[in-house]
Amino acid sequence: MLAFFSLLTACTEVIVDDPVVADGAATAPRHPDATWTAEQAAVAMMDAVIYGMPASSPLVTTFRDMLSHGSDECPGPGWEVGGLTYFPVAGCTSTDGYWYQGVGGTTFSWEDFDSNGQYDGFLQEMKTDGSMMDPAGLVFTFGGLIAFQYLGTPEEGGTYEAEFLGTYRYEGSDEMWLRLGTSTAMYLSGTFPPTGPATLSADGGFTVDGVSVSAQGFNIGGACGELPSGTFAVRDDQGYWYDLTYDESTCDACGTVSFDGREELGVACADVRPAFLTSLDQIRDDMAATLPRL
């Protein structure tokens, strides 16, 4: 066998092309040219988040609403909302006409952490992998972890931390970002004051309808007060990123736009706050609507 292998390799010629040489040096890989100006990239950023930021409330509410049509027969014992529930591997259809397959569970509750008779903590969580289908044939696909925790009271305000991870889609949703489908990996923190808009610190990104954005050290209510600071970015159809780093010396929702991390295109303005604040307001409204009354 070794002799055969030696003969085979001896008769095999491996040809490796030499690198193209120009003026005595290997040619460097060609970088793409920017197809957007700074202003066009800024417009693309605002267009990319026109449907808002994927948030926990619509996802948890949709899961709980669809699961409420189950029974002990389908998806099976322990199907009630809360706790991790395993649905039949092959799927099943309830008497209400809802189909279930996969695994999932949610938490949606207030707690009185210091036992003083006043609720001062809220947890909204969903761990899932699978799909459901309503009687109209609209499928809700889900896979990931959604977690939102608030510490404080509605009257005095408080702080929150959140993770939005996974891929989700439901064509029957009122939320366009969920109807079109989203893939998200966002990490958020901030405050809910007693009155006025929430503050936000965000890192990560999300995709809606095939358009991706990202945030790095992005803040609302940070160095520029109610106007954004940090860096926000959008990806073009070719997969290249355009970053806008907000100017904290002017605090006017404007800053330098860079292409592919290597070429500055100029200054432009993109106020993307509504996408985030609208989603946070929705979470705050859900918290208030579910607050137990002592």
C-alpha positions as CSV (number, residue, x, y, z in Angstrom):
1,M,0.0,0.0,0.0
2,L,2.8,2.4,0.9
3,A,4.6,1.6,-2.3
4,F,1.4,2.3,-4.3
5,F,0.9,5.6,-2.5
6,S,4.5,6.7,-3.2
7,L,4.1,5.8,-6.9
8,L,0.8,7.7,-7.0
9,T,2.2,10.9,-5.5
10,A,5.3,10.7,-7.7
11,C,3.1,10.8,-10.7
12,T,0.9,13.6,-9.5
13,E,1.9,17.2,-10.2
14,V,0.3,19.9,-8.1
15,I,0.2,23.2,-9.8
16,V,-0.2,26.3,-7.7
17,D,-0.7,29.6,-9.5
18,D,1.7,32.4,-8.5
19,P,0.1,35.5,-7.1
20,V,-0.4,38.3,-9.6
21,V,2.5,40.7,-9.2
22,A,2.4,44.4,-10.1
23,D,5.5,46.6,-9.8
24,G,7.2,43.9,-7.8
25,A,4.5,43.5,-5.2
26,A,1.5,41.1,-4.9
27,T,-1.8,42.8,-5.8
28,A,-3.9,43.5,-2.8
29,P,-7.5,42.4,-2.7
30,R,-9.8,45.0,-4.2
31,H,-12.1,46.7,-1.7
32,P,-15.6,47.5,-2.9
33,D,-16.6,51.1,-3.5
34,A,-19.4,52.7,-1.4
35,T,-22.7,52.8,-3.3
36,W,-24.4,55.2,-0.9
37,T,-23.4,58.7,0.1
38,A,-23.4,59.7,3.8
39,E,-26.9,61.2,3.4
40,Q,-28.2,58.1,1.6
41,A,-26.8,55.9,4.3
42,A,-28.5,58.0,7.0
43,V,-31.8,57.7,5.2
44,A,-31.3,53.9,4.9
45,M,-30.8,53.7,8.7
46,M,-34.1,55.5,9.4
47,D,-35.9,53.4,6.8
48,A,-34.5,50.2,8.3
49,V,-36.2,50.8,11.7
50,I,-39.5,52.3,10.4
51,Y,-41.3,49.3,12.0
52,G,-39.7,49.8,15.4
53,M,-37.3,47.6,17.4
54,P,-38.3,44.0,18.0
55,A,-39.5,43.9,21.6
56,S,-40.6,41.4,24.2
57,S,-44.2,42.3,24.7
58,P,-45.7,41.3,21.3
59,L,-43.7,38.0,21.3
60,V,-44.7,37.0,24.8
61,T,-48.3,38.1,24.2
62,T,-48.6,36.2,20.9
63,F,-47.2,33.0,22.4
64,R,-49.5,33.2,25.5
65,D,-52.6,34.0,23.4
66,M,-52.0,31.1,21.0
67,L,-51.1,28.7,23.8
68,S,-54.4,29.6,25.6
69,H,-56.3,27.7,22.9
70,G,-54.6,24.4,24.0
71,S,-55.9,21.6,26.3
72,D,-54.7,18.6,28.2
73,E,-55.1,16.6,25.1
74,C,-53.1,19.0,22.9
75,P,-50.5,20.1,23.4
76,G,-50.8,17.9,26.6
77,P,-50.7,18.0,30.4
78,G,-49.0,21.1,31.7
79,W,-49.8,23.2,28.7
80,E,-50.9,26.1,30.8
81,V,-49.0,29.4,30.4
82,G,-45.8,29.5,32.5
83,G,-43.0,26.9,32.9
84,L,-41.3,25.1,30.0
85,T,-43.8,23.0,28.1
86,Y,-42.9,20.3,25.6
87,F,-45.3,19.9,22.7
88,P,-45.6,16.6,20.7
89,V,-42.6,16.0,18.5
90,A,-44.8,15.5,15.5
91,G,-47.2,18.3,16.4
92,C,-50.8,18.2,17.3
93,T,-54.0,20.2,16.7
94,S,-56.3,21.3,19.6
95,T,-60.0,21.3,19.5
96,D,-59.9,25.1,18.8
97,G,-58.0,24.4,15.6
98,Y,-54.5,25.5,16.8
99,W,-51.5,23.4,15.9
100,Y,-48.4,23.1,18.3
101,Q,-44.9,21.7,17.8
102,G,-41.7,22.3,19.7
103,V,-41.0,23.6,23.2
104,G,-41.6,26.8,25.0
105,G,-42.6,28.7,28.2
106,T,-43.2,32.2,29.4
107,T,-43.1,34.3,32.6
108,F,-45.1,37.5,32.8
109,S,-45.4,38.7,36.4
110,W,-44.9,41.4,39.0
111,E,-43.4,40.6,42.4
112,D,-43.1,42.3,45.8
113,F,-39.4,41.8,46.3
114,D,-39.1,43.6,49.7
115,S,-42.5,42.4,51.0
116,N,-43.7,45.9,51.8
117,G,-47.0,45.5,50.1
118,Q,-45.9,47.4,47.0
119,Y,-45.0,45.6,43.7
120,D,-41.4,46.6,42.8
121,G,-40.2,44.1,40.2
122,F,-41.5,42.9,36.8
123,L,-40.2,39.9,34.7
124,Q,-41.2,39.2,31.1
125,E,-39.5,36.1,29.7
126,M,-39.9,33.6,26.9
127,K,-37.8,30.6,26.1
128,T,-38.9,28.8,22.9
129,D,-38.0,26.6,19.9
130,G,-40.8,25.5,17.6
131,S,-43.9,26.8,15.9
132,M,-47.7,27.2,16.3
133,M,-50.4,27.7,13.6
134,D,-53.7,29.4,14.1
135,P,-57.0,28.2,12.4
136,A,-56.4,30.5,9.5
137,G,-53.2,28.7,8.7
138,L,-50.9,31.5,9.8
139,V,-47.7,30.1,11.4
140,F,-45.9,31.6,14.4
141,T,-42.3,30.4,14.3
142,F,-40.0,31.0,17.3
143,G,-36.6,30.1,18.6
144,G,-34.6,31.9,21.2
145,L,-34.6,33.8,24.5
146,I,-36.5,36.9,25.3
147,A,-35.9,38.4,28.8
148,F,-37.0,41.8,30.2
149,Q,-36.5,42.6,33.9
150,Y,-37.6,45.8,35.6
151,L,-36.7,46.9,39.1
152,G,-38.8,49.8,40.5
153,T,-42.4,50.9,40.8
154,P,-44.6,52.6,38.2
155,E,-45.0,55.6,40.5
156,E,-41.4,56.2,41.3
157,G,-39.7,54.8,38.2
158,G,-36.9,52.2,38.0
159,T,-34.3,50.5,35.9
160,Y,-34.5,47.7,33.3
161,E,-32.2,45.2,31.6
162,A,-33.2,43.1,28.6
163,E,-32.0,40.5,26.1
164,F,-33.8,39.9,22.8
165,L,-32.3,36.9,21.1
166,G,-33.5,34.6,18.4
167,T,-35.6,34.4,15.2
168,Y,-39.4,35.0,15.1
169,R,-42.2,35.5,12.6
170,Y,-46.0,35.5,12.7
171,E,-47.9,36.8,9.7
172,G,-51.0,37.4,11.8
173,S,-49.3,39.9,14.0
174,D,-50.2,43.6,14.2
175,E,-46.5,44.4,14.5
176,M,-45.0,44.7,11.1
177,W,-41.5,43.7,12.3
178,L,-43.0,40.4,13.5
179,R,-45.2,39.9,10.5
180,L,-42.2,40.3,8.2
181,G,-39.9,38.3,10.4
182,T,-37.0,39.2,12.6
183,S,-33.7,37.8,13.7
184,T,-32.3,39.7,16.7
185,A,-29.4,39.8,19.2
186,M,-29.9,42.9,21.3
187,Y,-28.8,43.8,24.8
188,L,-30.5,46.7,26.4
189,S,-30.5,48.6,29.7
190,G,-31.9,51.9,30.9
191,T,-34.5,53.6,33.0
192,F,-38.2,54.2,33.1
193,P,-38.7,57.6,34.8
194,P,-42.0,58.3,36.5
195,T,-42.9,60.6,33.6
196,G,-41.3,61.2,30.2
197,P,-39.4,59.0,27.8
198,A,-37.3,56.0,28.7
199,T,-33.5,56.1,28.5
200,L,-31.6,53.4,26.7
201,S,-28.2,51.9,26.2
202,A,-28.0,49.3,23.4
203,D,-25.5,46.9,21.9
204,G,-26.2,44.3,19.2
205,G,-28.4,44.3,16.2
206,F,-31.5,43.0,14.5
207,T,-32.8,42.2,11.0
208,V,-36.3,42.9,9.8
209,D,-37.5,41.9,6.3
210,G,-33.9,41.2,5.3
211,V,-32.5,44.6,6.4
212,S,-30.0,44.6,9.2
213,V,-28.9,47.3,11.7
214,S,-26.5,47.3,14.6
215,A,-25.8,49.4,17.6
216,Q,-22.5,49.9,19.5
217,G,-22.5,51.9,22.6
218,F,-25.8,53.5,21.3
219,N,-27.6,55.7,23.9
220,I,-30.7,57.7,24.3
221,G,-30.6,59.8,27.4
222,G,-26.8,59.5,27.6
223,A,-24.1,62.1,26.7
224,C,-26.5,63.9,24.4
225,G,-29.6,63.8,26.6
226,E,-32.7,62.9,24.7
227,L,-30.8,62.9,21.4
228,P,-28.8,59.8,20.4
229,S,-25.1,59.2,21.0
230,G,-22.8,56.3,20.2
231,T,-22.8,54.4,16.9
232,F,-25.6,53.1,14.7
233,A,-25.2,51.2,11.5
234,V,-27.0,49.7,8.5
235,R,-26.0,46.9,6.1
236,D,-26.5,47.3,2.4
237,D,-27.6,44.7,-0.1
238,Q,-24.0,43.6,-0.7
239,G,-23.4,42.9,3.0
240,Y,-21.3,46.0,3.7
241,W,-21.8,48.2,6.7
242,Y,-22.3,52.0,7.0
243,D,-21.7,53.3,10.5
244,L,-22.8,56.7,11.8
245,T,-20.9,57.8,14.9
246,Y,-22.9,60.6,16.6
247,D,-21.0,63.8,17.4
248,E,-21.2,64.3,21.1
249,S,-19.8,67.8,20.8
250,T,-22.9,69.0,18.8
251,C,-25.5,66.6,20.1
252,D,-27.8,67.1,17.1
253,A,-28.4,63.5,15.9
254,C,-25.6,64.0,13.3
255,G,-22.2,62.5,13.0
256,T,-19.6,61.0,10.7
257,V,-20.6,58.2,8.4
258,S,-18.1,55.5,7.5
259,F,-18.2,52.7,4.9
260,D,-16.8,49.3,5.5
261,G,-14.9,50.5,8.6
262,R,-12.3,52.2,6.4
263,E,-13.7,55.1,4.4
264,E,-15.3,58.3,5.9
265,L,-18.1,59.5,3.6
266,G,-18.9,62.7,5.4
267,V,-21.4,64.0,8.0
268,A,-25.1,63.1,8.0
269,C,-28.0,63.0,10.4
270,A,-30.2,60.1,11.4
271,D,-32.6,60.3,14.3
272,V,-33.6,56.7,14.9
273,R,-35.0,57.3,18.4
274,P,-38.7,56.6,17.6
275,A,-37.9,53.0,16.7
276,F,-36.6,52.3,20.2
277,L,-38.8,54.6,22.3
278,T,-42.0,53.3,20.7
279,S,-41.1,49.7,21.6
280,L,-40.1,50.7,25.1
281,D,-43.3,52.6,25.6
282,Q,-45.2,49.4,24.5
283,I,-43.4,47.4,27.2
284,R,-44.1,50.1,29.8
285,D,-47.8,50.1,28.8
286,D,-47.9,46.3,29.2
287,M,-46.3,46.5,32.6
288,A,-48.9,48.9,33.7
289,A,-51.8,46.8,32.3
290,T,-50.6,43.7,34.1
291,L,-49.9,45.3,37.4
292,P,-51.7,43.4,40.1
293,R,-54.0,45.4,42.4
294,L,-53.5,44.8,46.1
